[in-house]
Amino acid sequence: MLNTVERTKLREVVAERLKTYILQENLKSGDRLPTESELAEMFGVSRLSLREATKSLEFLGIVEARPRVGLTVGSVNMERVTEYLGFHPVLHDVPHDQLIGTRIIIEAGVTPYVAARMKEDPSLYEKLNEINSELRQTRSLQRWTELDTAFHRELVAASGLKPLMPFSDLLAVFFQRFRDSVKKAEWSVGINDHQFIIDALRDGDSSAAAERLHGHIESHRLRA
């Protein structure tokens, strides 16, 4: 029985069991789940504990409670996942090296996908080029940070790998941490790096783009 576990922990345990049940039953978005009473009995908890667990899953869109229908499998709300991750206090204590390493793995890793999609859709290049062009004109550190974040987020989005987007949105945390270390003298270097990267991707050279991205991101170590 789970009712010996403290309430907060119990909610987490029940939520994990419900997610496991969805996976094991191979349920899809829109499929109905057992009733609250049935699930509570299945997991050996009270309906109140079950309801607390489903509420936490509803927030992320994993389950939905529909009037006159009951519980169904939902669709994960990526915006809420991103919001949750971005505000999680632990992320603000992550060491600089880990933030840099995470960015390198994600951004350099998507370059083959971006190059392939850019070949089919030239507008992806145009969008990135437009952001970089605007970066050349800005004189405000705040606007620079916004545009630089937008450029790298759009780069990951251009891969078409939607599950990566919540993680790429952690760039907001990254740039806030490094914001004060960015000097105007280095802006032109960053812009030139951006241009080399997107030009290489447009030309189908994902290896060159990944190599420049690696160096571009690694440069932050000197300013950490």
C-alpha positions in Angstrom: 0.0 0.0 0.0 1.2 3.5 -0.8 -0.8 5.3 1.9 2.1 5.1 4.3 4.2 7.4 2.2 4.1 11.2 3.0 1.6 13.1 0.8 4.0 15.0 -1.4 6.0 11.8 -2.1 2.8 9.9 -2.6 1.6 12.2 -5.3 4.8 11.8 -7.1 4.7 8.0 -6.8 1.1 7.8 -8.1 1.9 10.2 -11.0 4.9 8.0 -12.0 2.7 4.9 -11.8 0.0 6.5 -14.0 2.6 7.5 -16.6 3.9 3.9 -16.5 0.4 2.6 -17.0 -0.1 4.9 -20.0 3.1 3.6 -21.6 2.5 -0.1 -20.8 -1.0 0.1 -22.3 0.3 1.9 -25.3 -2.3 4.6 -24.9 -2.5 7.5 -27.3 -3.7 11.1 -27.1 -7.5 11.1 -26.6 -7.7 7.5 -25.2 -9.8 7.1 -22.1 -8.3 6.1 -18.8 -10.0 4.1 -16.1 -12.2 6.1 -13.7 -10.7 7.8 -10.7 -12.2 5.1 -8.5 -10.7 2.3 -10.6 -7.3 4.0 -10.7 -7.3 4.6 -7.0 -8.1 1.0 -6.4 -5.5 -0.1 -8.9 -2.7 1.9 -7.2 -4.0 1.3 -3.6 -4.6 5.0 -2.8 -7.5 7.2 -1.9 -9.3 9.1 -4.6 -7.9 12.4 -3.1 -4.4 11.2 -3.6 -5.2 10.0 -7.1 -6.7 13.4 -7.9 -3.6 15.3 -6.6 -1.4 13.1 -8.9 -3.6 13.7 -12.0 -3.6 17.5 -11.3 0.2 17.6 -11.6 0.0 15.6 -14.9 -2.8 17.8 -16.2 -0.5 20.9 -15.8 1.9 19.4 -18.4 -0.9 18.1 -20.6 -0.1 14.4 -20.0 -3.7 13.7 -18.9 -6.9 15.7 -19.3 -10.1 15.7 -17.2 -13.1 16.2 -19.5 -16.6 16.8 -18.3 -18.9 13.8 -18.8 -15.9 11.9 -20.3 -13.5 11.5 -17.4 -9.8 11.2 -17.6 -8.1 10.9 -21.0 -4.6 10.9 -22.3 -3.6 14.4 -23.3 -1.0 16.0 -25.5 2.1 17.3 -23.8 2.1 21.1 -23.6 5.6 22.0 -24.6 5.1 25.6 -23.6 4.3 24.7 -20.1 7.2 22.2 -19.9 9.5 25.0 -21.1 8.0 27.4 -18.5 8.5 24.9 -15.7 12.1 24.1 -16.7 13.0 27.7 -17.2 11.8 28.8 -13.7 13.2 25.8 -11.9 15.6 27.1 -9.3 18.0 24.2 -9.8 18.8 25.4 -13.3 20.1 28.7 -12.0 22.7 26.9 -9.9 23.9 24.6 -12.7 27.7 25.1 -13.2 28.8 27.2 -16.2 30.6 24.2 -17.7 27.4 22.1 -17.7 25.4 24.8 -19.4 28.0 25.2 -22.1 28.3 21.5 -22.6 24.6 21.1 -22.9 24.4 23.8 -25.5 27.2 22.2 -27.5 25.5 18.8 -27.5 22.1 20.2 -28.6 23.1 22.8 -31.1 26.1 21.1 -32.8 24.0 17.9 -32.8 21.1 19.3 -34.8 23.3 20.7 -37.6 22.8 17.7 -40.0 19.0 18.0 -39.6 19.1 21.8 -40.1 21.2 21.4 -43.3 18.9 18.8 -44.7 15.7 20.9 -44.0 17.3 24.1 -45.2 18.0 22.4 -48.6 14.3 21.8 -48.9 13.1 25.1 -47.4 15.3 28.1 -48.1 13.1 30.3 -45.8 14.9 28.7 -42.8 18.1 30.3 -43.9 16.3 33.6 -44.6 14.8 33.7 -41.1 18.2 33.1 -39.4 19.9 35.6 -41.7 17.3 38.2 -40.9 17.9 37.8 -37.1 21.6 38.1 -37.6 21.2 41.2 -39.8 19.2 42.8 -37.0 22.0 41.9 -34.6 24.3 44.0 -36.7 22.2 47.0 -36.1 21.5 46.8 -32.4 23.3 48.9 -29.9 21.5 47.8 -26.8 22.8 44.9 -24.6 19.3 43.9 -23.7 18.2 43.8 -27.4 21.4 42.0 -28.3 20.7 39.3 -25.7 17.1 38.9 -27.0 18.2 38.6 -30.6 21.1 36.2 -29.8 18.8 34.0 -27.8 16.3 34.1 -30.7 19.0 33.2 -33.2 20.1 30.1 -31.3 16.5 29.1 -30.5 15.6 29.4 -34.2 18.6 27.3 -35.1 17.4 24.4 -33.0 13.8 24.9 -34.3 15.0 24.7 -37.9 16.0 21.1 -37.2 12.3 20.1 -37.0 13.1 18.1 -33.8 10.2 19.4 -31.7 11.1 17.4 -28.5 14.3 19.5 -28.3 12.5 22.8 -28.1 11.9 22.8 -24.3 15.6 22.2 -23.8 16.6 24.9 -26.3 14.4 27.3 -24.4 16.8 26.9 -21.5 19.0 29.2 -23.5 17.1 32.0 -21.7 18.7 30.8 -18.5 22.1 30.5 -20.2 22.1 34.0 -21.7 20.9 35.5 -18.4 23.8 33.9 -16.6 26.3 35.2 -19.2 24.6 38.5 -20.0 27.1 40.7 -18.1 30.1 39.0 -19.6 29.2 40.0 -23.2 31.2 43.0 -24.4 30.4 45.1 -27.4 33.9 44.4 -28.8 32.9 40.7 -29.0 29.6 41.3 -30.8 31.1 41.4 -34.2 32.9 38.1 -33.6 29.6 36.5 -32.6 27.8 37.9 -35.7 30.5 36.6 -38.0 30.3 33.2 -36.3 26.5 33.2 -36.9 26.9 34.1 -40.5 29.6 31.4 -41.1 27.3 28.8 -39.4 24.2 29.5 -41.4 26.1 29.9 -44.7 27.7 26.5 -44.1 24.3 24.9 -43.4 22.9 26.5 -46.5 25.7 24.9 -48.5 25.1 21.5 -46.9 28.4 21.5 -44.8 27.0 20.5 -41.4 30.4 19.5 -40.2 31.9 22.9 -40.7 28.8 24.5 -39.1 29.1 22.1 -36.0 32.8 22.9 -35.6 32.2 26.7 -35.7 29.3 26.3 -33.3 31.5 24.3 -30.9 34.1 27.1 -30.8 31.4 29.8 -30.7 29.8 28.3 -27.6 33.1 27.3 -26.0 34.2 31.0 -26.1 31.9 31.6 -23.1 34.2 29.6 -20.9 36.7 32.5 -21.0 34.1 34.9 -19.7 32.5 32.6 -17.1 
